[in-house]
Amino acid sequence: MALAHDNDYRVAILIAGRTNLLLSQNTERLTEDIGDNRNISVTTNESDPDFVRKIDKSLKNSKGRLLIITILKHQDHINNLAQLFKDTRLKDSLNDRSIIIFDDESDQASLNTMASKNSKKATDESSAIFSSIKNLRSSIPNHSYIQYTATPQANLLIDYIDLLSPEWHVLLEPGKSYTGGLTFFKEPLTEKLTYNIPEKERFHFKENKLTTPPQGLIDSIYKFILSSIFLSYDDFDMVSERKKNKLNKTSMMIHPCFRKDSIETFFSWTESILDGLQQSIEDNNLSFLNEKLEKYLVEYGSLFNTKPELNKVAEIINNDFLGNYKVHQVVGGMEKKAFPWSFADHHILIGGQLLDRGFTVKNLIITYMPRDTKGKNNADTIEQRCRFFGYKKDYIDFCEVYLPKGLKSDYVSYVDHEINLRNILSTVELSEFKKAGSPMLSAAGINLTNNNRIGSSLRSDQLKGFQYFEPPLNIDKNNEIINDFINDIPHQLWNDFMPDSPKDQTENTKHKIGKLELVKILELINKIDIGNAYEAIKLSNFERYIFHLIENHKQEFAWVIQIATERKDGRPRTVSFDSDEKYKNPYKISALASNYPSYFGDSKLLLHTDSGGEKFGYNDELILQIHKIKASEGTTEPSIKDKCFYTLAFNFPEKFNQIYVNKILN
């Protein structure tokens, strides 16, 4: 907003979130950040009958004042604002001035959720909020539209001609005190910061509807209470570094499910656990508290110069914490007003969708999230649930996240995806990224986003096991490229490779094998002309995979195997032809080999056998097989019948399994 003011904008619109909770939070933050700055003002009241005059005065203001209008991301509110900008009294001012629109959490609700249906059924429907944003933008002749999100997957994958497809991008870097995915799921501190919720405690409102408070919930609440008193009160002898970074207010988040009845259940359990603690302290029955304290000190004992005494801990909990906490159900209805942070110093928030996105849980130290999904998680959805990310470096040693094992695994995969995406976007312009089909690293357990918003077809390549290319459309050119590749490899690098038993040694099973630098494989891939967009994406993903092996796994070599070198005219295979294929190669080879068991050379030379891969010391390297094929008598398509051609097959080690997703460009 400060940059908008500095660049001479007079009116800025902030579409500030899907809920009133978010609208209140964002409006309050803006107001606080602006403070006494008389050159910027914030308003939310688009229903004010005098609003048109206020906008007109701001647009005509000669003193550089900026009016910020914050608005709920709802079609009625956005359409109402659009109607105001269509007022004839603003016509001259809007022609003379540009307005800037910020869409916060721009991948949520703003995009057209009818895009996939439109693509499949040749319709032209628009979802309500998407339509209202189109209406707002059309009502303002001169404007800039800025999308802001931490999860841009959908924005980058929507149709490039879509009104909301971005034209440029800026990567924002977090400050040094930020703790995010790397801290919680990749770095050495990870094991201390995350706790696996056992499968029997993983909550599902149908399949595992728990009837009593799970042990993990009890443990996490006690950990929250103990961490809160040690962080907030000066009654304990802590190491000097810990004393510097006190935290007077703390929060815990419990995120069990999207259903209100499930949230109510966890609310009741939480209240019962806290009431039980208070009653036990009043009865001087401290055995359970002592058990939790001892367990706590096993993990956090190094933060204390002197071991906290049980009676002192009980006294502080009773006198200071239990009279100064609040448990909240964050559900529909509550979100119509600002969150009551001032009601207490210590808060426990229990909710579902309202805690999924955008909302900041202040001073969050403990998160208990037993929810998961039956199918695949969407990457952008689970990332937005990470309310536990933030500027927590000063108290990160007191933070902990309780997650089911499967969800934790998905978060690890998401971090890999995010690092890859940030690396790509930091090195290329958005136009180049789009030309390449918006390539992204994915993972087996997650979808990138809700595909309802994606009109274009997506291609997913899981680089694992044996995969090969169909016949190239430009046969002669590729035959020459692969011949040159083979001939350029020094003769001494090749070894004969065949089954040990003479009866198995035929012209189909006698191969040549050599070990070659991965960079040489990259050079070959860069030269190959597939001649088909679908297969070309696959080839580019293979290239990305090889870079991944070199940069992230320090691999240098691959095995190269010429298959059946004594068959000078190539091995006969039937090649079918499908002229109706829209994207893929119309030519199809009958299978070169099976994925299981894994072939090193052929069915007699398997990957993990003495006569196959182990004979040459195979150690999870990439394998490139070069096949010479002759389109045999079973081939009916005249354009390829009886022709000989080279094709490439790869065996991707299971250990370095990768999935790449791309848009298929028409």
N, C-alpha and C positions, 0 to 999 in steps of 0.2 A: 504493500500500500504506500509505503514511503517512496518507492521508485515511481509509482503511478503519479504521486504528487509532484515529484521532481521532474517528471516528463510532461508536466502541464495538463494532465487530465483533471477535469473538474468534477466528474461523477464516476464512481466505481460501484459496480454491483457485485456482491459476494453471495453466490448461491451456497448457503452455509451448512447444508446437511439435511438428511432425510427426517430428522426428529427435532422436536422443539428443544430437547436436551442439548443436541449439538448446536442448534441455532443460538441458544442462550450462552453456551460455552464460548463459541466463536465471537459472538457480539461482545461479551464481557471482556474477553482477551484483547480485542481490538480497542475497546474503550480504555482499558488499563494501560495498554502499550502507548496509546496516543497521549494519555494524561492531560496535561494543561495546554497541549498544542492547539492553538486557536485556528490554525490553518487547516485542520482536519476535523470533521464531525461524523458521527455514526448515527444512523437511524434505522429502525426496522418497520416503521408504521406506513406500509404502502397503502393502507386503507384511509389514511388521513385525507379528507376532502381538499385540503390545501397543498397536497403533495406535488401536484403538477407545477404550481407556482414555485415551490421550493426547488424543484429540479431545474426549472427555467432560470431562476436566480443564480443557482450554482453554475450552470453552463455559461451564463453571461458574466460571471464574477471576474473582475479584473485584478483581484488581489491574490490570486493563486490558491484560493480555498478549495479543498476537496471534500465532497459529500460522499460518504460510503453508505450504500444501502445494503443491509444484510437481509436475506430472504430465505424462507424455508424451501427446500427442494421438493416441492409439491406442485402438481400441474395447476391447481386453482390459484395459488399464490403467484406462480410465474406468469400465468396468463393474465392475472389482474395487473401485474406490473407492466406487461407488454401493452395492455390496453391504455395505461396511463401514457406510455411513450408514443402512442398513436394520436394523442390529443393534438389538435391543430395548433394550439398555442406553443407547442414545442418544435414545430416544423423548422423554423429558421435557425433556432439554437442548435438543433441536432444536425443540420446541414453544415454548420460552421465548426462544430466541435465533435471530437471522437470520445466515446465512452469505453471503458474497459470492464469486461465481465470476467470474474473469477469463479470457476466451478470447483469447489472443494469436494474431495472424494469423487472425482469426475468419472471414475469407472463404475460407480454405484448409481443405478437408476437413470442416469442421464442418457446412456446409450440405448439404441433401439432394440428392445427385446424381441421384436418381430422379424429381425433381419434374417435369421436362419429359415423361418417359415416363408418369408418373401422369396428367398433364393430357391427353395424347393418347389414352391407352388406358383411362381411368377406373379406374385401379388405385390402390392405397394402399401402395406399397412405400417402404422407408426404407433409405438407405445405412448402412453399418455404424457409422461414427463419429457421424453424425447421430442414429442410434438410441441409441447409448450416451450421448450428451449428454442426450437426452430421459429416459433411465433415471436418470442422475445427478440431473437437476433434479427428477424425480418423487420421488426418495428423500429430498429435503431440503424439508420443508414450507414453510419460510420462507427465501427467498434472493433475492438480486439477481444478475442475470446481465449482465456488462459485456463488450461486444465491442470489440476493439481492432484496428485495421488502418489501413494507409496507402492501401489500395485497397478502398473500400467499395461498389464498383459492384454486385456480386452481392447483398450484404446489402440494398441499397436497392431491388433489382429483384425479389427473391423475393416470393411471394404474401404479401399483408399479413396473412393469417390464419395464416401459418406460425409455428411456435413460436419461431423465431429471427429473425423480422422485428422490427427495432428499433422502440422506442416513442418515443425521444428521442435527441438527439445533442449532442455537444460537439466543436467544432473545436479542435484543438490547434495552436498557432502555434509554429513553430521559432524558436530563438534567433538572434541577429544574426550569429553565426559560421557559420550553416548554409548550405551550398551545395547546391542541388537542381536541379530541372528548369529553372528560369529561368536559373540561372547557366550550366548546361552547354549549353542549347539555345535560349535566347532573347536573352540579353544580349550586349553587345559582345564580351565575353571568349570567346563561344562558338567562334569560328573558331580561337582558340588552344588551346581545350580539347578539341576533337574532330578526329579524323582519319578521312577516308573510306577504308575498305578497298576496294581495286579489286575489280570484279566477279570477275575471274579468281582472286582470293585468298579470295573468300567461301566458307567451308567448308560442305559438305554431305556426309554420310557415304555418300550414294548418287550424287548428281548431280555433285558436285565434290569427290571424295575426293582431296585433294592428296597427292602422293607425296614432295615435298620441302618443307622449311620455307619458308613464304611470306616475302617480303621484309618485310612489315609486322610479322610476328612477330619477326624479327631486329632490326628497328629499334626496336620497342617494348621488347625486353629490354635493348638497349644504353641506351635512354633511361632505363629504370628504374635500371640500374646507375649511370649518371652522375648522375641526380637524387639517388639515395641517398647517394652519397659527398659531393655538394655540400651536401645537407641535414644530413647526420649528422656530418661531420668539420670541424674548425676549421682545416684546412690551406690554405684558399683565401681570397683577398682579395675578399670579397663586399661589396655595398653595405650600409650600416648597418641598414636596415630588414630585410634578409634575415638578417643576423647575429642579430637578436633572436628570430627564429622558427625555431630549429633543430628538427630532428626526428630523434631518435636511432634510431628504429626505423621501417622502411618495409615496404610490401607491394605486390605486384603480383598481379592476378587475370587468369587466362586462362580464357575460358569458351567452348570450341569447340563443344560438342555434349552431348547427354544420354547418349550411348553410352560405355560403359567403354573399348572398344577405341580410340575416337577420342581419349579423354582420355589413354590410354596413349601414343598416337602423339605428341601434343603434349608430353607429359612427356618422352619420349625426345628429341624435337627440342630442347626447352629445355635439357636436360642436355648435349646435344651442343654447343649454342651456347656454353654457359658453359665447358665443357671446352675448346672451341676457343679461347676468349678467354684462358683460363689458360695454355694451351700457347703461344700467340703471345707473351704477355708474358714467359714463361720463355725463349723463343727470341729475345727482343728484336726481334721482328717486329711493329712497332707501326703499320704503314701502315693496316690496316683500322680499328684503334682511333682513329687520327688522323682518318681520314675521318669516323667517327661523331662524334668530338668537335667537329670543325669544323662539321658539320651542326647539331649541338646548339647551338653558340655563336651560329649565325645566329639561332636562336630565343630563346636565353636570355642572350645576351651582355650585355644591359643590367643583369643582376643582379650583374655582377662589376666591381670597380674595376680589377683587373688580370687579364688573360687567363690562365686556368689553363695551366700548362705540361704538355705531353704526358707527359713522363717522371714528373712528380709525380702526374699522374692515374693512370698505369699502376702506380706504386708503391702508392698508396692502395688501388686496386682489388685488387691482388695481396696486400697485407699485411693489409688490413682487411675488404674486402667478401668476397672469395672464400673466406676462412676463417670467414665468419660469416653464411652464407646457408643456406636450406633450401628445396628444391622439394618440394611436396606434391601427391599425387593425392588430391583430395577426393572419394572415392567410397564406396560401401557398404562397411561393415566398419570404416572409420576413424571413422565417426560414432558408434561405441559408446563413445567416450571423448572427453574434452575436447580441444580443439585445442591442439597443443603450441607455443604462442607463445613459451615460454621457451627453446626449443631454439636459437634464433638471433635476431639483430637484424633480418635481412632475409629476407622470405618471398615465395615465388612459389607461389600456389595455383592448381591446374589442376583444374577440375571442371565438373559440369553441374547436375543438379537440386539437389544439396546446397548449391549457391551461389545458387540461384534466389531464396530467400525467407528473410528474418529474420536470417540469419547475418551478423554484423558482421565485415568484413575490416578489421582494425585498421590504421590509418595507410596506407590504400590510396592510392597515387598514380598508378599506371598500370593501365589496364584494356584488355585485348585480347579483343574479343568478335566473332569472325568468323561466328558462327552467325546464321541467320535462318530463316524458315519459307517453305515453298512457297506457302502460302495466306495468309490474313489472320492477323496477330498478334492475340492477345487483349490488350487494354489493361492489365488488371490483372497479367497474367503478365509482360509486358516491363517494366512499372514495378517489379515486385518484383526484377527482375534488376539494378536500379540500385544495386549495392553501392557504386558510386563516389559516390553522394550522401552527405552527412554534414557534420560540423563541420570543414571544411577551409579556412576562410577564411585562416588564418595561413600555409598552404602551397599555396593554390590555384594559384599561378603555376607549380608543379611538377607539377600533375595533368594527365593527358591520357587520353582515351578513344578507342580505335580501333573503329570500327563500319562495317558495310556501309552504303552510301548509303540503301537502302530502309529499314533499321532506324532510321537516324538520322531520316529523314523521319517515321517512325511516332512516334518520341519527341517530335518537334516538335509533332505533332498531339496527342499525349497531354498535353503541357503546356497546350495550349489547352483541352483537355477538362477538365483538373484545375482550371485557373483558373476556368472557367465553373461547374463544380460547387461549388467552394469559395465563389464569389460567391453562388450560389443558397442554399447551406446556411447562409451567414452572415447571410442576411436573412429567412429564413422558418423557422417551426417545422417539425419533421419531419412532423407531421400534415398541414400545408398542402402540403408537398412531395409527400406520398403522394396527397393528393386530386387533385393536378395530374398524377398518373401518373408520378411520379419522373422528370421531364424531365431529359435529359442531352444535352450536345453530344458528337457523335461525329466520326468522320472516315472518309473513303473507304477508307483502307488498313487499318483495324483494327476488330475487334469489341470491344465493351465487356468481355465476360466469356464464360466457357464457359456456353452456354445450357442445358446439362443441368440446371442448378440453378434455372432460371427456369420456373415452371409457367404463368404468365400469358403471353398473346400480347403481343409487342412490336411497336410501330409505328415504322418508320424513315422519316423524311422527308429526302431529299436535296434541298436547296433550290438547284437549279441548273437553268437553262433554263426552259421554258414549262410551267406547271402551272395547272390550273383546278379549280373546285369543281363537283361534280354539283349537280343541282337541289336547292335547300333544301327541307326538309320543310314549313317554314312559309313558303309562297310569298308570301302577301299581306303579311305583316309585313315581309319582306325587300325586296319591291318598294317598299314605302313608305320604308324606310330608305335604299335606294340612290337613289330619286327625290329624297329630301330632300338627300342628299349632293351629287348633280349640281346641283340648283337652288341650293344654298348657295355654289357656286363662282362667283365674279364672272364675268359674261359676257365681259369683256375678256380673261380668261385663256385662253379657248378660241380655237383656230385651226382652220380647215378643213384637212383632211388627206386627200389622195387621190392616186392615181397621176397622173403627168404626162401620159400619153397619154390623149386624150379617149375612145378606144375602150375603155380599161380603166376608165373612170369610170362605175360603175353604182351602184345604191342599196346594193349589198352592199359597195362599196369606198370609200364616202364617210364619213369619220370626223371626229371632233372630238378635238383634242389640246391638253393644257395641262400646265404644270409646277406641282406642288403640294407643299407642305411634307410631309415624312414624318410629322409628328405628326398631320396631318389623316387620313392613311391609317390610322394607329393608332386614331384615334377611330372611323373607319368599322368597322374590324375588331372593336373592342370592342362595337359595337352589333349586328353581324350575328348572327342566330339560326339556326345551321345545323340544329339539331334532331336531330343524330346524333352520337354520342360519337366515332366514328372521324374524321369530318370536323372535329369541334370541336377534336380534338387537332391536326389539321393547321393549323387556323386559329390556335390558340395558338402553334404553332411559327412561323407566319408573323409573328406579333406579336413573338416573341423575336428573330427574324431582323432585323426593322426596328430594334429596340432595339440590336442588334449593329451595324448600319450607322451608327446615330447615335452610339453611344458609342465604338466601336472604329475606325471609318473616317471619322468626322466628316462623314458625308453628311447633307444637309439636305433634298433634294428628290427627288421621284419623278415620272416621266411618267405621266399619266392619259389614257387613250384611250377615248373612247366609240366603240364599233364599230358601223358601219352605222346612223348616226343617222337616215337617211331611211326605214329600215324601221320605221315606227311600230308595226307589229304584231309586230315581232321576226323574226329570221331563222329559217326552219323547220329543225328538227332532230328526228330520231327519238329518242325517249326510251324506253329499255327498262326493265323492272321485274323484280326478282328477289326474291320474297317469302322465299326461304330464306337470304338474306344475314344472317349472325349479327351482325356488327359494323358493316359498311360501309353506306353509303347504298344502299337498294334501287333507287333511280333512277340510270340511267346515260345521259349524253348521248353521241350519236355525236360523234366528236372535233371540237373547235372549231378546232384547228390542229395542225400538226406541229411537233415540236421542232427539226427540221433541214430547211431552214435556219431560223435564228431570225427569227420575225416581229416586226416593230415594230408594224405594223397588220394586214397580211394578206400573201398570197403575192406581191403586187406591191410591197409596202412592207417590205422586209427590214431587219434591224437595221443591218447594216453596208453600206449603199448610199447613194448621193447622194439618191435619191428617198425613202429611209426614214429610219433613225435619224440618219445623218450630216447630213441636210438640217436637222435641228434641233439639231445639236451634241451628239448622244448621247455620254455619257462614263461608261459603266458604272453608270448609275443603275438603280434598281428601276423596272419598268414595271408599271402596273396597267391592265388592259383590262376595260372593263365591257361585257358582252355581254347583249343582250336576245334571248331565245330563245322561239320558239313550238313547243310539242310538236306535231309535224306529223302527217300522215295515217298515217305508218308507226308511230306510237305506238298501242299497243293497250290500255294501262292506263287505265281510265276516270278514275281519280283525278287524272290530269294531262293527258290528251289535250285538245288545242286550247287549253291554258292558256299564257299568256305569263308569263315570269319572267326576272328578272335573275340572272346569275351572274358571278362574278369570276374573272379569269385573271391570273396574275402571270408576269413574265419575270425570273428571278433571274440577275444577272450572274455569269458564270463566275469572274470575279476574286474574288468574295466567297462562293464555294461553302461551304455549311455543311450538316451532317447532324445532325438531332435525333432522339433515341430516347425513346419513352415507353411505359409500360405501357398496355394497353387495359383499362380498368376495366369489369367487367360491370355 
